[in-house]
Amino acid sequence: MALWLFKEEPTHYSFADLQRDGRTLWDGISNNQALKYLRQVAPGDRAFFYHTGGEKAVVGEMRVVSPPRLGGKDDPKAVAVEVEAVRSLPRPVMLAEIKAQEGLAGWELVRLPRLSVMPVTEAQWKRVHEMSRSRG
């Protein structure tokens, strides 16, 4: 099982929307590096749901439930996967908090802020969960 972080603008589709819907097709990715990562995603993988825009926080956890689907009617390079909500984090973990953690400084979330799909190491995954259970 691999670990990932997927970003979305909450005014477009929020984690609350995913919880309401149960599942959704994660598509609309155009960045080549993000598409490369999305092609590596597999059913059973876990992903953080990250709200972009004014919020900039990891807010929930999802599970990938389908293999990547290649091709789209508008873009043959397009890739999409189906995801389902697992749980909200006890509290959102803000990007500013993540940047302040020495052990998270090398994460692509900090180094490449415009990347919408990225891998997460086991250590990063555990640290974000720990942070979500603290007062901040």
N, C-alpha and C positions, 0 to 999 in steps of 0.2 A: 504494500500500500504506500503510495506516494502522498506527499502533503503539498498543498498549493495555497495561493492567495489569489482571489478574483476580486477585481474592483468594479464598482458600479456607482453611478450618481444616484443618490437616494430619491431625488425628485423624478428620476426616470423609472427606476425599479429598486425598491428598498428591501432590506431583509424582512421587514414586516409584510411586504407584498409576497415574498417567497413563503413565509410562514402561512399566510392566508391561502395561497395557491397550492402549497404542498410541494409542487415540482414546477420547474420551468426549463425552457431551452436556453442555454447560455450561448448567445451568438453576438454578432455585430462587432467582432474583434477585427481590427485592420492592421495593427502594428505587426510587422514580420516576426519580431522576436516573441511577442505574445502568442502569435499563431503557432510558432514552432513549439512553444510550451504546451499550448492547448492540444496539439496533435499527440503529445506524450501522455495526456491524462487518460486514466483507465477507470472502468467501473470499480467502485469500492474505495477509490481515493477520497481523501478528505480535503476540504478547502475552507479557508477563512473567507468570510464575506466582508469586504472592506467598503465602507461608504466614502466616496470621494467628495469633491466640492467643499462646502464650508465645514463639513463635519470632520473629515479625514480621520477615520477611526475603524479599527477592526471591531465588528459588532456581533458576528455570529459565525456559526459553523455549518457547513453543508457537506453532503455526500454526493459523489458523482455516480449516476445510475445508468449511463449509457456510454458506449465507446464514442470517440469523435466521429462526427458525420462530416465528410468532406463534400465540398461543392455547395453552391447556392445558386439561385436563379440569377442573381445580379453579379456574383463574383465566384468563379469556379475555384478560387483559392480559399474560399471561406470555410471555416471550421466551427462546429457547434457541438456541445455536449449537454445532456440533460442532467440537472442537479435537483436534489431535494434538501429541504431544511432539516437540520439535525437539532440545533438549539441556539438560543441567544447566549452570548457571553454574559456572565453575571453583571458586568458593566463594560461599556465600550472602552477600548484601549486606544487612546489618541496617538496620532503620529508623533506629536511632540514628546510624549512619554517614551515611545519606541526609539526616537532619535537620541534621547538622553541616556539610553542603556548602552554601555560600552560593548557588551556582547552582541548587540544587534546592529552596530554601526556598518558592518559589511553587507547587510541584507540588501537585496535589490530594491526593496520598498524604500529604503533610505537613499541608496545610490542612484536609482533610476526611477524617479517618482512618477513618470508618465506611463510606465509599463503596466498594462491592465491584467495580465496573468503572469504569475511568477512562482517558482518553487519555494518551498519553505523547508528548512531543515528540522529535524526532530528537536534540536535544542531551541530553535526559534519558536516552534509550535508550543513547546512546554513553557517557555518564558512568557509568551503572550497569554497563555492560560493562567499562569501564576499572577501576572499583572492584572488580569481581569478580576481576580478574586481579592485583590488588595484595594485599599482606599484610593490609590492614585497619587 
